[in-house]
Amino acid sequence: MKRVVLVTGSASGIGRATVTRLEAQGHRVIGVDLRDADIEANLADEAGRRRMIEEVARLAPDGLDGVLAGAGISNPERAADTVSINYFGAVATLTGLRPMLARSAAPRAVAICSTAALLPVDETAMAACLAGDEASARATMAGSPQLAYMTSKRALSLWLRRAAVDAAWGGAGVLLNGVAPGIVETPMSAPLFRDPAMVALMAQSNPMAVEGYAQPEEIAELISYLLTFEGHYLLGQVIFIDGGTDAIMRPQSF
């Protein structure tokens, strides 16, 4: 069955790889990004989020079968925007498009989380995220910019786990899951690989059981499954696709 799927962050990295895979399978994909997309919108602010939802309604009047909240950045110099895009933009995408998903016979939604959620976070900013207080989260993040990415991804993972089993999601048959990639070779991570100190830090913070970092296509393979599987029993999961990092760091947790 061919599906209509929306992908944010569609112009590069994991989002681009997911679009390519879904289209190769014959699905129709609506891409959202800052540029080079069907819908050009900035998910760092309310205006951009509203524009995206309005445009999706225009382009897919019969609703959506799948949504990937994949847009994200990792930039300590843009700590406030990092939490706005990675958390508030993702949540706004999922909640804003949930009514369109509910029209599908088999609605599926996925958020890109991260193994970074296992690292230290700014607890105050994370609490502000989960309380829906974007202004406070942005202001707090300015005091600990190095923790912005980890904080946004931990908050997103926690929100997802709680939302997925809510009556409006799982209770209505709208199945929401997340993927938590380890280090993936994308345009966003490219600057890290050019810095020997960062390469050493990544090896320390992301221990792996396998050789070599992931390619976007490997993550897209899992995402495409989560957007198209036929069963009704898989929801609320944050699936780590990380070369073994989660199992190494948390051998007693599952």
Secondary structure as a PSIPRED ss2 file (coil, helix, strand):
# PSIPRED VFORMAT (PSIPRED V4.0)

   1 M C   1.000  0.000  0.000
   2 K C   1.000  0.000  0.000
   3 R C   1.000  0.000  0.000
   4 V E   0.000  0.000  1.000
   5 V E   0.000  0.000  1.000
   6 L E   0.000  0.000  1.000
   7 V E   0.000  0.000  1.000
   8 T E   0.000  0.000  1.000
   9 G C   1.000  0.000  0.000
  10 S C   1.000  0.000  0.000
  11 A C   1.000  0.000  0.000
  12 S C   1.000  0.000  0.000
  13 G H   0.000  1.000  0.000
  14 I H   0.000  1.000  0.000
  15 G H   0.000  1.000  0.000
  16 R H   0.000  1.000  0.000
  17 A H   0.000  1.000  0.000
  18 T H   0.000  1.000  0.000
  19 V H   0.000  1.000  0.000
  20 T H   0.000  1.000  0.000
  21 R H   0.000  1.000  0.000
  22 L H   0.000  1.000  0.000
  23 E H   0.000  1.000  0.000
  24 A H   0.000  1.000  0.000
  25 Q C   1.000  0.000  0.000
  26 G C   1.000  0.000  0.000
  27 H C   1.000  0.000  0.000
  28 R E   0.000  0.000  1.000
  29 V E   0.000  0.000  1.000
  30 I E   0.000  0.000  1.000
  31 G E   0.000  0.000  1.000
  32 V E   0.000  0.000  1.000
  33 D E   0.000  0.000  1.000
  34 L C   1.000  0.000  0.000
  35 R C   1.000  0.000  0.000
  36 D C   1.000  0.000  0.000
  37 A C   1.000  0.000  0.000
  38 D C   1.000  0.000  0.000
  39 I E   0.000  0.000  1.000
  40 E E   0.000  0.000  1.000
  41 A C   1.000  0.000  0.000
  42 N C   1.000  0.000  0.000
  43 L C   1.000  0.000  0.000
  44 A C   1.000  0.000  0.000
  45 D C   1.000  0.000  0.000
  46 E H   0.000  1.000  0.000
  47 A H   0.000  1.000  0.000
  48 G H   0.000  1.000  0.000
  49 R H   0.000  1.000  0.000
  50 R H   0.000  1.000  0.000
  51 R H   0.000  1.000  0.000
  52 M H   0.000  1.000  0.000
  53 I H   0.000  1.000  0.000
  54 E H   0.000  1.000  0.000
  55 E H   0.000  1.000  0.000
  56 V H   0.000  1.000  0.000
  57 A H   0.000  1.000  0.000
  58 R H   0.000  1.000  0.000
  59 L H   0.000  1.000  0.000
  60 A C   1.000  0.000  0.000
  61 P C   1.000  0.000  0.000
  62 D C   1.000  0.000  0.000
  63 G C   1.000  0.000  0.000
  64 L C   1.000  0.000  0.000
  65 D C   1.000  0.000  0.000
  66 G E   0.000  0.000  1.000
  67 V E   0.000  0.000  1.000
  68 L E   0.000  0.000  1.000
  69 A E   0.000  0.000  1.000
  70 G C   1.000  0.000  0.000
  71 A C   1.000  0.000  0.000
  72 G C   1.000  0.000  0.000
  73 I C   1.000  0.000  0.000
  74 S C   1.000  0.000  0.000
  75 N C   1.000  0.000  0.000
  76 P H   0.000  1.000  0.000
  77 E H   0.000  1.000  0.000
  78 R H   0.000  1.000  0.000
  79 A H   0.000  1.000  0.000
  80 A H   0.000  1.000  0.000
  81 D H   0.000  1.000  0.000
  82 T H   0.000  1.000  0.000
  83 V H   0.000  1.000  0.000
  84 S H   0.000  1.000  0.000
  85 I H   0.000  1.000  0.000
  86 N H   0.000  1.000  0.000
  87 Y H   0.000  1.000  0.000
  88 F H   0.000  1.000  0.000
  89 G H   0.000  1.000  0.000
  90 A H   0.000  1.000  0.000
  91 V H   0.000  1.000  0.000
  92 A H   0.000  1.000  0.000
  93 T H   0.000  1.000  0.000
  94 L H   0.000  1.000  0.000
  95 T H   0.000  1.000  0.000
  96 G H   0.000  1.000  0.000
  97 L H   0.000  1.000  0.000
  98 R H   0.000  1.000  0.000
  99 P H   0.000  1.000  0.000
 100 M H   0.000  1.000  0.000
 101 L H   0.000  1.000  0.000
 102 A C   1.000  0.000  0.000
 103 R C   1.000  0.000  0.000
 104 S C   1.000  0.000  0.000
 105 A C   1.000  0.000  0.000
 106 A C   1.000  0.000  0.000
 107 P C   1.000  0.000  0.000
 108 R E   0.000  0.000  1.000
 109 A E   0.000  0.000  1.000
 110 V E   0.000  0.000  1.000
 111 A E   0.000  0.000  1.000
 112 I E   0.000  0.000  1.000
 113 C C   1.000  0.000  0.000
 114 S C   1.000  0.000  0.000
 115 T H   0.000  1.000  0.000
 116 A H   0.000  1.000  0.000
 117 A H   0.000  1.000  0.000
 118 L H   0.000  1.000  0.000
 119 L C   1.000  0.000  0.000
 120 P C   1.000  0.000  0.000
 121 V C   1.000  0.000  0.000
 122 D C   1.000  0.000  0.000
 123 E H   0.000  1.000  0.000
 124 T H   0.000  1.000  0.000
 125 A H   0.000  1.000  0.000
 126 M H   0.000  1.000  0.000
 127 A H   0.000  1.000  0.000
 128 A H   0.000  1.000  0.000
 129 C H   0.000  1.000  0.000
 130 L H   0.000  1.000  0.000
 131 A C   1.000  0.000  0.000
 132 G C   1.000  0.000  0.000
 133 D C   1.000  0.000  0.000
 134 E H   0.000  1.000  0.000
 135 A H   0.000  1.000  0.000
 136 S H   0.000  1.000  0.000
 137 A H   0.000  1.000  0.000
 138 R H   0.000  1.000  0.000
 139 A H   0.000  1.000  0.000
 140 T H   0.000  1.000  0.000
 141 M H   0.000  1.000  0.000
 142 A C   1.000  0.000  0.000
 143 G C   1.000  0.000  0.000
 144 S C   1.000  0.000  0.000
 145 P H   0.000  1.000  0.000
 146 Q H   0.000  1.000  0.000
 147 L H   0.000  1.000  0.000
 148 A H   0.000  1.000  0.000
 149 Y H   0.000  1.000  0.000
 150 M H   0.000  1.000  0.000
 151 T H   0.000  1.000  0.000
 152 S H   0.000  1.000  0.000
 153 K H   0.000  1.000  0.000
 154 R H   0.000  1.000  0.000
 155 A H   0.000  1.000  0.000
 156 L H   0.000  1.000  0.000
 157 S H   0.000  1.000  0.000
 158 L H   0.000  1.000  0.000
 159 W H   0.000  1.000  0.000
 160 L H   0.000  1.000  0.000
 161 R H   0.000  1.000  0.000
 162 R H   0.000  1.000  0.000
 163 A H   0.000  1.000  0.000
 164 A H   0.000  1.000  0.000
 165 V C   1.000  0.000  0.000
 166 D C   1.000  0.000  0.000
 167 A C   1.000  0.000  0.000
 168 A C   1.000  0.000  0.000
 169 W C   1.000  0.000  0.000
 170 G H   0.000  1.000  0.000
 171 G H   0.000  1.000  0.000
 172 A H   0.000  1.000  0.000
 173 G C   1.000  0.000  0.000
 174 V C   1.000  0.000  0.000
 175 L E   0.000  0.000  1.000
 176 L E   0.000  0.000  1.000
 177 N E   0.000  0.000  1.000
 178 G E   0.000  0.000  1.000
 179 V E   0.000  0.000  1.000
 180 A E   0.000  0.000  1.000
 181 P E   0.000  0.000  1.000
 182 G C   1.000  0.000  0.000
 183 I C   1.000  0.000  0.000
 184 V E   0.000  0.000  1.000
 185 E C   1.000  0.000  0.000
 186 T C   1.000  0.000  0.000
 187 P C   1.000  0.000  0.000
 188 M C   1.000  0.000  0.000
 189 S C   1.000  0.000  0.000
 190 A H   0.000  1.000  0.000
 191 P H   0.000  1.000  0.000
 192 L H   0.000  1.000  0.000
 193 F H   0.000  1.000  0.000
 194 R C   1.000  0.000  0.000
 195 D C   1.000  0.000  0.000
 196 P H   0.000  1.000  0.000
 197 A H   0.000  1.000  0.000
 198 M H   0.000  1.000  0.000
 199 V H   0.000  1.000  0.000
 200 A H   0.000  1.000  0.000
 201 L H   0.000  1.000  0.000
 202 M H   0.000  1.000  0.000
 203 A H   0.000  1.000  0.000
 204 Q H   0.000  1.000  0.000
 205 S H   0.000  1.000  0.000
 206 N C   1.000  0.000  0.000
 207 P C   1.000  0.000  0.000
 208 M C   1.000  0.000  0.000
 209 A C   1.000  0.000  0.000
 210 V C   1.000  0.000  0.000
 211 E C   1.000  0.000  0.000
 212 G C   1.000  0.000  0.000
 213 Y C   1.000  0.000  0.000
 214 A E   0.000  0.000  1.000
 215 Q C   1.000  0.000  0.000
 216 P H   0.000  1.000  0.000
 217 E H   0.000  1.000  0.000
 218 E H   0.000  1.000  0.000
 219 I H   0.000  1.000  0.000
 220 A H   0.000  1.000  0.000
 221 E H   0.000  1.000  0.000
 222 L H   0.000  1.000  0.000
 223 I H   0.000  1.000  0.000
 224 S H   0.000  1.000  0.000
 225 Y H   0.000  1.000  0.000
 226 L H   0.000  1.000  0.000
 227 L H   0.000  1.000  0.000
 228 T H   0.000  1.000  0.000
 229 F C   1.000  0.000  0.000
 230 E C   1.000  0.000  0.000
 231 G C   1.000  0.000  0.000
 232 H C   1.000  0.000  0.000
 233 Y C   1.000  0.000  0.000
 234 L C   1.000  0.000  0.000
 235 L C   1.000  0.000  0.000
 236 G C   1.000  0.000  0.000
 237 Q C   1.000  0.000  0.000
 238 V E   0.000  0.000  1.000
 239 I E   0.000  0.000  1.000
 240 F E   0.000  0.000  1.000
 241 I E   0.000  0.000  1.000
 242 D C   1.000  0.000  0.000
 243 G C   1.000  0.000  0.000
 244 G C   1.000  0.000  0.000
 245 T H   0.000  1.000  0.000
 246 D H   0.000  1.000  0.000
 247 A H   0.000  1.000  0.000
 248 I H   0.000  1.000  0.000
 249 M H   0.000  1.000  0.000
 250 R C   1.000  0.000  0.000
 251 P C   1.000  0.000  0.000
 252 Q C   1.000  0.000  0.000
 253 S C   1.000  0.000  0.000
 254 F C   1.000  0.000  0.000
